[in-house]
Amino acid sequence: MERVPAPVKAEAQGPSRPSSVVLLTDKLEKPSIDEREYRVIRLENGLEALLAHDPEADKASAALDVNVGNYSDEAEMPGMAHAVEHLLFMGTKKFPIENEYSQYLSANSGHSNAYTASTSTNYYFEVAAKPANGQNPSDANPSPLRGALDRFAQFFIEPLFLSSTLDRELQAVDSENKKNLQNDTWRIHQLAKSLSNPKHPFCHFSTGNLEVLKTIPESKGINVRDKFIEFHAKHYSANRMKLVILGREPLDVLQKWTVEFFSDIVNKNLPPNRWTEEPPFRESDIGVQFFAKPVMDTRELHLFFPFLDEEHLYETQPGRYCSHLIGHEGPGSIMSYIKNKGWANGLSAGASPICPGTPGVFEVQIRLTEEGLKVYPQIVNVFFQYIALLRETPPQEWIFQEQKIMADIEFKYREKAPASRFTSRVSSVMQKPLPREWLLSGYSLMRTFDADLIQQALAKFRPDNLRLCVVSQTYPGTWDKKEKWYGTEYRYERIPKDQMEDWKRAMETPSQSRLSELHLPHKNAFIPNRLEVEKKEVSEPALAPRILRNDEAARTWWKKDDTFWVPKANVIVVLNIPLVNASSQSYVKAKLFTELVRDALEEYSYDATLAGLEYTVSLDIRGLCIEVSGYNDKLPVLLEQVTATLRDLPIKDDRFTVVKERVTRNYDNWQLHSAYQQSGDYTSWLNAEHDSLVEELAVELREVTVDDVREFQRQLLAQMHIEVYAHGNMNKGDALRATDTVLSALKPRVLPKSQWPIIRSLILPPGSNFVYKKTLKDPANVNHCVETCLYIGEKGDRQTRAKTLLLDQMIHEPAFDQLRTKEQLGYIVFTNMRPFVTTYGFRIMIQSDRTPDYLDKRIEAFLVLFGEMLKNMTEDDFEGHKRSLINKRLEKLRNLDQETNRHWAQISSEYYDFEQAHQDAAHVKPITKADMISFFDKYFSPFSSSRARLSVHLCARGSDERDSKVADLLKESGLEGVSKEDRASLDLLEGHLKTRQTVPEEQRTSLLSKAKELGLPQTAPELLETPSNIASAVDSAVEITDGRLYKAGLRASSGARPVKDIAEFEETDPKL
C-alpha cells in the first residue's frame, strides 16, 4: 500500500489545464495492487470529480452523487426525492426520448441504476470501455463512455419531467413501496424512525407512494409535476454534486469530457445539507421500549443507543473499537455467554451515522431463541455487565492494533469491484469531509488510537440512554397500535422503573461479582503473517485448472493464481455422497447436520473471520460441500478444524433443539418471502428429475429426532468420493496436502465411480404448454408473480446457447421498457437465460398486483411485439447487439473469487467447459439477423407450434382477502349489490356509492375511510386487452396439479457430457 502523509489541500492548477479546473490532488492513497491513475478536480461551477484511468478496464463507468435525499422531502409529500430520482430517467431536453439513455447503454454492453438515501441521491451507469473498432480510446476515437456521459449529464442540466411519464413513474414508486410492505427489515426500521422526534427528518417515510405523491396533493389542487420541478431546481446544485468517472481514456481526456459535459450544471451556491437544530431523539424518546409484531416468524432484541457524531472521526473511529468487542463471538463475549445459555442464535453490533450535524446511533441486534425471548431482560443485564467490564478496563491498544493490522492488509490487497459499484461507492464517500487524498482509503483504515474517544463512546452505553425493541409474533401479544406507513402492529411504553434499576445495578457490578464468563478476547492467532506472493510473468493467464490427483478416492484440481497476485486462496471440497439427496428426509437430516457443524464452530471460527478467513459447510446436488477462503497463510489450519469437526461432532440434545427450531422457522419463513423470491424454486423443481420443495422438507423436518441425526452422521461420512479445487496463492504441494487433510480426517470407504449419481434435467417436448399455480402463504401479500419459462435445449449445444444469449441481449431493454415503464405492471420485471442442471430455457418474470393470468397474457403480447421489433431491426443495431454481447462475454475477470466461481461451475457441473466465454463469443460472431428471426419464431413466438412453455403462477391472497373484507363492510351497511369491479378501488367505490346507490355523504365518507384502512387502493390499474389469438396460450395451458404425474410424462435429458476428456486436464509436470 502506497502511504502518503496527511494531506494539505493544494489548489494548484496544472500548466496544461484550463483555468476553469482546479486540481485538488493526484496523489491518492491506494491499494498496492491498484495500477489505476487518479486525479481529483473541481470545476468552475463547484462540481468535484474524481477521474480514474484504468488501461485494462473492460467497463467504463460514471456515478454522480447529489447531496439531497429523503431528509429534504416536504412533510406533506414524503418520497419527493425518490420520485425525482425516477423521473430524471424519463428524458431530457437534449435527449427527449424517454428510454434513449437505457437503449444507448444496452446497445453498448451497459446498464444503469440509482438509489435515494437519507441525505444523497446516487446515479450510476457502466458501459463498454473500448470503441467499436476495438482500439484503445482517445478523444479522437472515443469509447461509448463519451456518449453515455453526454446523456447522463443532461439529467442534472435540463430534465423534462414529461407529463406523459409522470403518472407511470409514480406508479413505479408505488409498486416499489408495495414490494417492501411485507419486508420486516423495512417495517422495523420505519417503526423505529416513526417513534423518533417528529421535528427531525430521521422520522421520514422515505419511499413514498401514489397516495402521498399524487392523490392527496392533487385533491388539494397542487400540481405535482410543478412540485417535482421545484424540488430539482431547489436542491440540485453543482456544488452539491460529486462525480466519479472511470475509463480507459487518459486522465486529460476524461478531464476534458468532464468540463465539456458537466460545466453547464448550474451552481446555486447551496450550503451542504446539515441538520443541527433538533436531535433525532428527544429525552422523551429515550428510556423507552417498543414491541413489534413481524410478518416472518422471527425473534429479535434490538438495543439502540444515541451515539457520538463520528463525521470527523475518520482517523480514530471509536465506534469500530466498540463494535469489535460488543459484537465479538469468541470466548468471553456477550454472544458466547448467551449462546451457551441457549438464549441466542446470533449477535451483531455497530454504529451508523444518521446525517451530517446529528449524532449517530449504535445498534445491537440479537437473534433470540424461544428461551431467550422469555428472559430478554436478563440478556440486557448481561450486556450491561459486559459494558461495565469495558468501562472498568482501559481501552486496549493491542486490540486496536489488531484491527488496524487487518484493515491495512484488507486495503493493501483490495481487488477490483465492478466498475459501477466502484464509482457509486466513491462518489458517495466524496460527500464526507475526508482529505481528498484519502477518498479511496478513508474509512477503510484505522489510523490513530484514541483512548479518550473510546471512553466517550463507551459512556453512551447506559440504561438511561437506551431505546429497546423486541420483535416477536407471540410476545407480548398486546399490540395496541399500528405504524402509519407499513401497518406494523406494536406497543410503545417507558421502560419500567424496576427494570431500569436492575440494568443500572448491572452497570455498577464490581468485578468480583460480575459474571466470570465475561472477559476481553484473547489475541487472534489467525492474523496472517506470510503475505508473500510469488509473481511470475505470464503471456496469457491459463483458462483451465489442472488435475494433480485422480484416483478412486479423490480428484484434486489446482490453479496457481496467475492474474491477481494476492496472498489469498479458495479451497472447495465436495464430498460426493449419494445418501444426501436420496430422499427429502435424508436431505433434511444432512441439513441439520451441517447446521450443527456451523453451530459448533461458531466461537472457534470467529477469529478466523476477523482475520479475513471464511468457511461454509453446505449441501449441493452431489452431497456435502466445504469451502474455505481468504488469506492463504492460516487457511490449512481452518480447513483441518472444519474437517475434524465434521468427523468428531458430538450432537448435544440442547443444541439440536435450538438448531432444529431455527431450521424449522427458516423453512416456514421462506414461504412468506416476496413472490418473485419463491418462483424460481418452483421452476427449478418442475425442471428437475429429483428435487424437493421447501414445504416438503418442512414436513419431513418435524419428524426428525436427535437420535435420527446421530445415526445419520455415522452413515453420512462412511463412504464417499472426494473432489477438491485449490485456487490462488497455493502451489501443487499445498493443493495435494489440502486433499490429504480431508482424506486423513474422514478416512471414508471409496465410493465406486459406477455409483456416482448422474444428475439430469427434464425435457419439455415441442408444442407443450404447462402452467403451475400456487397460492402464497402470506395472507397480507398483495403481489402476485408470474415466471414464464420457454424451453430451449441442452447445455452442450453451443450454437443454440449463443442465440439464446444474443436474444437476451436484444430483449432485455425492450421488455423493461414495455412491461415496467410503459405498462407499469410492477417494479420487478426481468428477463434472462434460465439454466438448469443439464438444460436451459429463457424466462420472463413479473411481480405485480395484477392477476397472474393478466400478467401472462401481457408477456405473450410483448413477445409478439418484440417479434416485430426484431424483424424491423436495422443491420447496424443488430450488429451493435452482437458486439455488445461479445464484449460482455470477453470481459476480464475482476478478482480471484470470480475466477474460482467460474471454474467451479464447470467442475461441479462436469462439463469442464473452461473456455465457454470465448466459445460463446466465437459462436455469436457468425449469427445473422435471419438466423435470429428463425430462432425466435421457433422457440419464442406465441404463434409457434413447436414452442415449449412452462409458466409458474404464484397467487397472492392479500387482494382476495381485502376484497372479502370490503364486501363484508358494505354488507354490514346494507349495501350488498356492489360488484367486485365497482369495489376494486376507492375511486370506483365512491363513484358507485354516489351514482348508483346515492349513499348520503356522511355515510359515504365513513365507508370510504374504513375501506382505505382495509388497504383498498385509490385507483384501479388500467387493464389492456390482449387479443384472443395471442392470449390463447395462457387460456389453453395444461395445469399441473400432480407434480409426480407431470414429471412421469417427460423425458429426462442425458447427463452432463464433458466437452473434453478429463485426462486432457491432468498435470504431467512431476514438479510439486
C-alpha positions, -999 to 999 in steps of 0.1 A, spaced: 0 0 0 13 33 -10 13 56 20 11 93 17 15 119 45 -16 135 60 -25 158 31 -27 195 27 -52 206 1 -32 220 -28 -54 240 -51 -27 244 -77 -35 243 -114 -16 221 -138 2 241 -166 -18 225 -194 -52 225 -178 -79 251 -184 -82 278 -158 -117 267 -151 -104 235 -134 -87 233 -100 -65 203 -93 -72 191 -57 -49 162 -58 -35 134 -80 -18 115 -51 -44 92 -37 -36 66 -11 -45 33 -29 -41 -5 -27 -7 -18 -36 -22 -39 -64 -41 -9 -79 -24 3 -111 -50 29 -119 -41 66 -122 -63 91 -103 -70 128 -103 -94 149 -82 -106 182 -97 -131 209 -91 -149 226 -119 -156 263 -120 -193 256 -111 -181 239 -79 -187 203 -90 -160 180 -77 -149 150 -97 -126 120 -92 -112 107 -125 -98 72 -128 -77 60 -158 -77 22 -160 -59 10 -192 -71 -26 -186 -108 -18 -179 -135 -37 -199 -162 -15 -185 -162 23 -181 -185 39 -156 -196 72 -141 -216 80 -109 -229 112 -96 -240 117 -60 -262 147 -52 -263 159 -16 -300 157 -13 -322 128 -2 -354 120 16 -345 141 46 -352 171 23 -387 159 14 -416 182 23 -436 168 53 -468 167 32 -452 148 3 -429 121 16 -409 104 -11 -403 135 -33 -366 129 -36 -372 93 -46 -398 103 -72 -374 129 -87 -348 101 -89 -372 81 -110 -383 110 -132 -348 120 -143 -345 88 -163 -376 98 -184 -360 122 -210 -341 155 -211 -343 184 -235 -312 173 -254 -323 136 -254 -361 137 -252 -370 101 -260 -377 86 -226 -358 53 -229 -330 67 -252 -305 66 -223 -312 30 -214 -312 20 -251 -278 35 -256 -263 18 -226 -279 -16 -235 -265 -14 -271 -231 -8 -256 -229 -36 -230 -241 -13 -203 -268 -7 -177 -277 19 -151 -294 24 -118 -299 49 -90 -309 50 -53 -322 76 -29 -307 76 6 -314 99 35 -291 128 25 -280 119 -10 -293 106 -43 -268 84 -63 -270 78 -101 -246 55 -119 -240 36 -151 -215 14 -168 -208 9 -204 -182 -8 -228 -148 8 -222 -135 3 -258 -147 18 -290 -164 -3 -316 -132 -7 -336 -115 -24 -306 -87 1 -304 -77 20 -273 -99 50 -268 -89 86 -272 -105 120 -277 -105 113 -314 -115 77 -311 -139 78 -281 -154 48 -264 -191 47 -257 -183 64 -224 -184 97 -242 -220 93 -255 -231 80 -221 -216 110 -203 -234 134 -226 -267 117 -219 -261 113 -182 -251 149 -176 -284 162 -190 -302 146 -160 -287 175 -140 -290 202 -166 -324 201 -183 -346 171 -174 -381 173 -189 -403 159 -162 -427 150 -190 -464 149 -180 -468 118 -201 -443 99 -180 -452 113 -146 -481 91 -137 -463 60 -149 -432 67 -128 -453 75 -97 -469 41 -102 -434 26 -103 -426 43 -70 -459 29 -56 -450 -5 -69 -416 -3 -53 -432 6 -20 -457 -23 -22 -427 -47 -28 -414 -37 6 -447 -36 26 -443 -72 39 -405 -69 44 -397 -70 81 -364 -51 77 -382 -21 62 -411 -24 86 -390 -25 118 -367 3 105 -396 26 97 -412 18 131 -380 29 149 -380 61 128 -417 68 133 -411 67 171 -384 94 169 -385 132 171 -411 144 145 -391 176 141 -360 157 128 -361 142 93 -350 108 107 -387 102 112 -395 105 74 -411 78 53 -385 76 26 -400 57 -4 -433 75 -9 -465 60 -25 -491 70 -50 -514 84 -24 -489 109 -8 -472 118 -41 -503 123 -63 -538 116 -49 -537 137 -18 -517 167 -33 -540 168 -64 -571 167 -42 -557 199 -26 -552 215 -60 -514 210 -61 -498 205 -95 -474 176 -85 -453 180 -117 -445 216 -107 -436 203 -72 -410 179 -86 -396 205 -109 -394 229 -80 -376 202 -59 -350 197 -86 -345 234 -91 -342 240 -53 -318 212 -44 -298 201 -74 -268 223 -75 -234 217 -90 -216 225 -57 -236 197 -40 -225 171 -66 -197 146 -65 -188 129 -98 -166 98 -104 -156 88 -139 -137 56 -147 -124 48 -182 -96 36 -204 -92 71 -217 -62 91 -204 -69 114 -175 -66 145 -196 -93 132 -220 -116 123 -190 -110 158 -176 -118 174 -209 -151 155 -212 -159 164 -176 -156 201 -183 -174 197 -216 -205 179 -203 -208 189 -167 -198 226 -166 -234 236 -176 -249 223 -144 -259 254 -125 -242 263 -93 -267 277 -69 -241 280 -41 -261 260 -17 -246 251 17 -240 215 24 -271 199 39 -268 197 77 -294 191 104 -283 207 137 -313 223 152 -332 192 165 -318 159 178 -333 127 163 -342 115 198 -356 138 224 -355 130 261 -389 115 258 -378 92 230 -351 76 252 -356 51 281 -384 36 260 -393 1 248 -415 -10 219 -427 -44 209 -433 -51 172 -452 -79 155 -433 -91 124 -445 -108 92 -419 -136 95 -416 -158 125 -386 -140 139 -375 -132 174 -351 -103 178 -339 -79 205 -327 -45 194 -308 -21 216 -304 14 202 -281 40 218 -278 76 206 -241 78 199 -212 100 190 -211 122 159 -183 104 141 -184 125 109 -149 140 115 -135 110 135 -124 90 104 -88 87 118 -98 72 151 -133 56 145 -141 48 182 -173 31 171 -153 3 154 -134 -5 186 -167 -7 205 -185 -28 178 -155 -52 176 -158 -60 213 -196 -59 218 -202 -79 186 -174 -104 193 -185 -141 193 -154 -157 207 -148 -169 243 -155 -143 269 -180 -124 247 -217 -115 253 -226 -138 224 -206 -167 238 -224 -164 272 -259 -160 259 -255 -188 233 -242 -212 259 -273 -204 280 -294 -213 250 -308 -177 247 -294 -165 213 -286 -176 178 -266 -146 167 -255 -111 176 -243 -81 156 -233 -46 167 -223 -14 150 -225 24 148 -243 41 119 -244 78 110 -278 95 108 -269 126 89 -244 155 90 -248 177 120 -265 149 140 -251 123 164 -252 87 151 -268 57 166 -253 24 179 -274 -7 174 -270 -41 190 -292 -68 173 -296 -102 190 -315 -131 173 -333 -148 202 -342 -184 208 -376 -192 223 -360 -193 258 -341 -161 251 -374 -143 243 -387 -152 278 -356 -139 295 -347 -109 273 -343 -86 303 -316 -109 316 -298 -107 283 -298 -69 286 -284 -73 321 -256 -94 307 -250 -67 281 -246 -40 307 -223 -62 328 -200 -65 298 -202 -27 293 -191 -24 330 -161 -46 322 -152 -24 292 -155 8 311 -135 -5 340 -107 -18 317 -88 10 300 -91 8 262 -65 -17 250 -41 -5 223 -33 -41 213 -69 -47 204 -69 -15 183 -36 -26 167 -51 -60 157 -80 -42 140 -55 -17 123 -33 -45 110 -62 -63 94 -76 -31 80 -42 -23 65 -40 -58 49 -75 -57 36 -69 -24 19 -35 -32 6 -49 -63 -12 -83 -50 -21 -93 -63 -55 -113 -46 -81 -151 -42 -77 -175 -40 -107 -170 -6 -124 -203 9 -114 -200 -3 -78 -167 15 -75 -179 47 -90 -211 47 -70 -194 40 -37 -166 65 -41 -190 93 -53 -209 88 -21 -177 88 0 -168 121 -16 -197 138 3 -178 131 35 -153 156 50 -123 134 41 -89 147 29 -92 142 -9 -60 120 -8 -79 96 14 -110 91 -8 -102 55 -16 -89 45 19 -107 69 42 -130 48 64 -113 15 55 -82 22 75 -78 27 113 -51 53 118 -49 66 153 -56 50 187 -75 75 210 -84 61 244 -103 92 254 -126 90 225 -132 53 231 -141 61 267 -165 88 255 -181 63 232 -184 37 259 -201 63 281 -231 62 257 -240 27 266 -262 34 296 -297 22 305 -310 58 306 -297 62 270 -314 31 257 -342 25 232 -352 -11 233 -372 -31 207 -385 -67 210 -397 -83 177 -419 -114 181 -451 -128 166 -462 -140 201 -448 -116 227 -463 -97 244 -495 -103 223 -510 -70 233 -501 -47 204 -524 -18 205 -510 5 178 -503 4 140 -474 21 123 -488 45 97 -468 35 66 -463 -2 68 -491 -12 92 -468 -29 117 -486 -37 149 -467 -25 180 -469 -15 216 -449 15 230 -441 25 266 -415 37 290 -391 11 303 -405 1 338 -386 17 367 -377 -16 383 -362 -29 350 -342 3 346 -329 0 381 -318 -36 375 -298 -27 345 -283 3 363 -271 -21 390 -256 -44 363 -236 -14 351 -223 -8 386 -215 -45 393 -180 -48 408 -156 -71 390 -157 -97 418 -195 -100 415 -196 -99 377 -202 -129 356 -169 -147 355 -175 -159 319 -172 -124 306 -138 -112 297 -118 -95 268 -109 -116 238 -76 -133 235 -51 -124 208 -61 -135 174 -39 -164 162 -54 -163 127 -40 -129 117 -18 -137 87 20 -134 89 31 -147 55 17 -124 28 43 -131 1 32 -137 -34 55 -153 -60 46 -133 -90 57 -147 -124 53 -130 -158 28 -150 -179 20 -142 -215 -16 -153 -210 -34 -165 -179 -44 -201 -181 -80 -206 -188 -84 -240 -171 -71 -256 -138 -51 -287 -139 -57 -321 -122 -29 -332 -98 -46 -363 -85 -73 -385 -100 -78 -419 -83 -107 -439 -68 -106 -420 -35 -101 -384 -47 -96 -359 -75 -77 -327 -70 -80 -297 -93 -55 -268 -89 -47 -235 -104 -20 -212 -92 -32 -176 -94 -16 -160 -125 -38 -129 -127 -45 -111 -95 -13 -118 -74 -29 -115 -40 -20 -137 -9 -54 -154 -9 -68 -187 -19 -100 -206 -22 -104 -243 -14 -136 -261 -23 -142 -297 -13 -172 -317 -24 -179 -350 -6 -198 -370 -32 -223 -388 -11 -255 -401 -28 -272 -406 5 -276 -368 10 -301 -364 -19 -316 -399 -17 -349 -386 -2 -364 -355 13 -358 -370 48 -321 -376 40 -317 -341 28 -333 -327 60 -310 -348 82 -280 -336 62 -292 -300 65 -295 -303 103 -260 -319 105 -244 -291 85 -261 -265 107 -249 -283 139 -213 -282 125 -216 -245 119 -231 -240 154 -202 -259 169 -175 -240 150 -190 -205 158 -167 -195 186 -136 -211 170 -141 -196 136 -149 -161 147 -112 -151 150 -107 -165 115 -135 -144 102 -119 -113 118 -86 -122 101 -101 -125 66 -108 -162 65 -143 -176 59 -157 -211 57 -190 -227 48 -204 -262 51 -234 -267 28 -253 -292 7 -252 -294 -31 -266 -317 -57 -238 -342 -52 -235 -343 -15 -218 -321 11 -196 -291 2 -169 -274 23 -155 -240 12 -126 -222 29 -114 -189 15 -92 -159 24 -56 -153 32 -37 -185 25 -13 -183 54 -36 -199 80 -62 -214 56 -49 -250 62 -55 -246 99 -91 -237 94 -97 -265 69 -82 -290 93 -105 -279 121 -136 -279 99 -130 -315 87 -122 -326 123 -155 -311 135 -173 -330 107 -158 -362 119 -160 -357 157 -190 -335 162 -208 -345 194 -245 -338 188 -259 -324 221 -296 -325 229 -298 -288 238 -280 -276 207 -301 -299 185 -333 -284 199 -321 -249 191 -308 -257 156 -339 -277 146 -362 -249 158 -341 -224 138 -342 -245 106 -380 -251 110 -385 -213 112 -363 -208 82 -384 -232 61 -416 -217 73 -404 -181 67 -392 -190 32 -429 -194 23 -435 -158 34 -409 -142 12 -418 -120 -17 -434 -139 -46 -406 -133 -70 -381 -148 -45 -401 -180 -44 -410 -186 -80 -375 -197 -91 -376 -227 -67 -409 -239 -82 -395 -235 -118 -364 -255 -108 -385 -282 -92 -406 -286 -123 -375 -290 -144 -356 -314 -121 -358 -352 -122 -353 -354 -85 -359 -324 -62 -379 -314 -31 -399 -282 -24 -393 -263 8 -428 -272 21 -420 -309 16 -388 -305 35 -406 -287 63 -430 -317 67 -401 -341 69 -382 -319 94 -410 -322 120 -404 -359 125 -366 -359 127 -351 -366 162 -317 -360 176 -310 -398 176 -320 -398 139 -293 -373 131 -267 -391 153 -273 -423 134 -273 -404 101 -239 -388 109 -223 -423 111 -238 -433 78 -231 -400 61 -194 -400 63 -188 -437 59 -185 -438 21 -178 -411 -5 -156 -398 -33 -138 -365 -27 -132 -337 -52 -111 -307 -44 -104 -275 -62 -75 -253 -48 -71 -220 -64 -50 -189 -56 -17 -184 -38 -11 -221 -34 14 -244 -50 8 -280 -61 20 -294 -28 -4 -272 -9 -33 -284 -30 -24 -321 -25 -20 -315 12 -55 -300 14 -68 -332 -2 -48 -353 22 -62 -333 52 -97 -342 43 -90 -378 35 -69 -385 66 -95 -369 88 -126 -387 74 -110 -420 63 -141 -430 42 -146 -461 22 -143 -455 -15 -175 -448 -35 -171 -466 -68 -175 -444 -99 -203 -466 -110 -223 -453 -80 -217 -416 -86 -251 -401 -92 -260 -389 -127 -279 -356 -125 -304 -348 -153 -330 -322 -161 -364 -328 -177 -371 -320 -213 -403 -301 -223 -415 -316 -256 -421 -293 -286 -456 -278 -285 -461 -284 -248 -478 -257 -227 -480 -261 -189 -490 -239 -160 -483 -245 -123 -505 -225 -99 -497 -220 -62 -514 -198 -36 -490 -179 -15 -489 -184 23 -488 -148 34 -524 -135 39 -514 -99 36 -493 -101 5 -510 -84 -25 -482 -91 -51 -487 -120 -75 -458 -133 -96 -455 -150 -130 -424 -167 -142 -428 -179 -178 -400 -201 -190 -396 -211 -226 -376 -244 -230 -346 -240 -254 -324 -271 -252 -295 -290 -237 -264 -272 -223 -239 -287 -247 -254 -271 -279 -231 -241 -284 -250 -227 -314 -283 -226 -296 -267 -212 -264 -251 -184 -284 -285 -175 -300 -302 -175 -266 -276 -152 -251 -280 -129 -281 -317 -128 -277 -313 -120 -240 -291 -91 -250 -317 -78 -275 -349 -84 -255 -338 -71 -221 -342 -34 -225 -375 -36 -246 -390 -59 -220 -382 -35 -192 -394 -5 -212 -427 -21 -223 -437 -42 -193 -424 -20 -165 -421 16 -178 -450 18 -203 -475 -7 -189 -464 -3 -153 -471 -39 -145 -448 -39 -115 -415 -29 -100 -400 -64 -105 -396 -71 -142 -367 -90 -157 -356 -114 -184 -327 -138 -186 -314 -172 -197 -326 -197 -172 -301 -226 -166 -310 -259 -151 -286 -288 -144 -283 -301 -180 -307 -279 -199 -317 -243 -201 -346 -221 -211 -354 -184 -212 -376 -167 -186 -396 -135 -183 -407 -127 -147 -431 -101 -134 -442 -94 -98 -474 -73 -97 -507 -67 -80 -523 -76 -114 -537 -111 -117 -513 -139 -129 -534 -146 -160 -533 -110 -170 -496 -108 -165 -490 -139 -185 -511 -126 -214 -491 -93 -213 -459 -114 -216 -474 -131 -247 -484 -97 -261 -449 -84 -255 -433 -114 -273 -455 -106 -304 -444 -70 -302 -407 -80 -299 -410 -103 -328 -420 -73 -349 -391 -53 -334 -367 -80 -344 -379 -81 -380 -377 -43 -383 -343 -40 -365 -316 -24 -387 -284 -43 -395 -264 -16 -376 -285 -22 -345 -283 -59 -349 -245 -59 -353 -243 -35 -323 -261 -60 -301 -237 -88 -312 -208 -65 -304 -222 -57 -270 -227 -93 -262 -193 -103 -273 -178 -76 -252 -197 -89 -222 -186 -125 -227 -149 -115 -231 -148 -92 -201 -118 -98 -179 -123 -114 -146 -121 -88 -118 -109 -108 -88 -99 -142 -76 -133 -152 -63 -149 -146 -97 -124 -169 -114 -129 -195 -87 -166 -194 -92 -163 -197 -130 -140 -227 -127 -160 -244 -100 -193 -241 -120 -176 -261 -148 -161 -287 -124 -193 -292 -104 -215 -295 -135 -190 -320 -150 -190 -302 -184 -154 -289 -179 -161 -261 -204 -135 -237 -191 -133 -219 -225 -171 -213 -225 -169 -175 -225 -145 -175 -255 -166 -201 -273 -197 -181 -267 -181 -150 -283 -169 -171 -313 -203 -186 -319 -221 -152 -317 -199 -136 -345 -214 -155 -375 -251 -153 -364 -272 -134 -389 -305 -115 -383 -323 -141 -404 -309 -168 -380 -323 -149 -350 -357 -144 -366 -359 -181 -373 -347 -189 -338 -373 -166 -322 -401 -179 -344 -394 -215 -333 -387 -211 -295 -404 -178 -285 -432 -167 -308 -467 -173 -294 -477 -185 -329 -451 -212 -329 -464 -248 -329 -431 -261 -316 -426 -237 -287 -424 -254 -253 -437 -233 -225 -439 -236 -187 -454 -208 -166 -455 -206 -128 -483 -185 -113 -479 -176 -77 -512 -161 -65 -513 -136 -36 -540 -140 -10 -540 -104 1 -561 -89 -27 -589 -115 -24 -589 -113 14 -590 -75 12 -619 -77 -12 -638 -100 11 -634 -76 40 -646 -47 18 -676 -68 7 -684 -75 44 -680 -39 53 -706 -29 26 -729 -58 36 -729 -46 72 -741 -12 59 -769 -28 39 -751 -24 5 -749 -59 -10 -753 -51 -46 -718 -37 -52 -699 -58 -78 -663 -68 -74 -654 -45 -103 -671 -15 -85 -652 -21 -53 -618 -26 -69 -606 9 -58 -617 38 -37 -624 59 -68 -646 32 -83 -664 26 -50 -670 63 -44 -684 66 -79 -708 37 -73 -720 50 -40 -726 84 -55 -744 75 -87 -759 41 -83 -769 38 -47 -769 75 -38 -755 69 -3 -756 100 19 -723 119 20 -716 113 57 -721 76 54 -701 75 21 -672 93 37 -672 69 66 -673 38 43 -645 51 22 -624 58 52 -629 23 65 -622 8 31 -590 27 29 -579 13 63 -585 -22 49 -559 -13 22 -582 -6 -8 -561 14 -33 -571 48 -45 -573 38 -82 -576 6 -100 -549 -2 -125 -557 2 -162 -560 -32 -179 -551 -36 -216 -570 -61 -238 -548 -89 -251 -561 -102 -285 -575 -137 -281 -552 -153 -307 -522 -140 -286 -537 -149 -252 -547 -184 -263 -516 -200 -249 -525 -187 -214 -561 -199 -217 -552 -233 -230 -523 -242 -208 -524 -276 -191 -525 -271 -153 -500 -292 -133 -519 -305 -103 -498 -336 -96 -460 -329 -98 -451 -366 -99 -476 -374 -127 -463 -343 -147 -427 -355 -144 -436 -390 -153 -448 -378 -186 -415 -361 -195 -382 -375 -208 -350 -368 -189 -320 -353 -207 -287 -371 -210 -263 -365 -181 -235 -339 -184 -211 -348 -212 -177 -332 -208 -165 -310 -237 -130 -326 -233 -118 -359 -219 -108 -353 -183 -74 -368 -190 -66 -337 -210 -65 -316 -178 -41 -339 -159 -8 -324 -149 22 -341 -164 49 -320 -148 62 -341 -119 75 -310 -100 55 -300 -70 
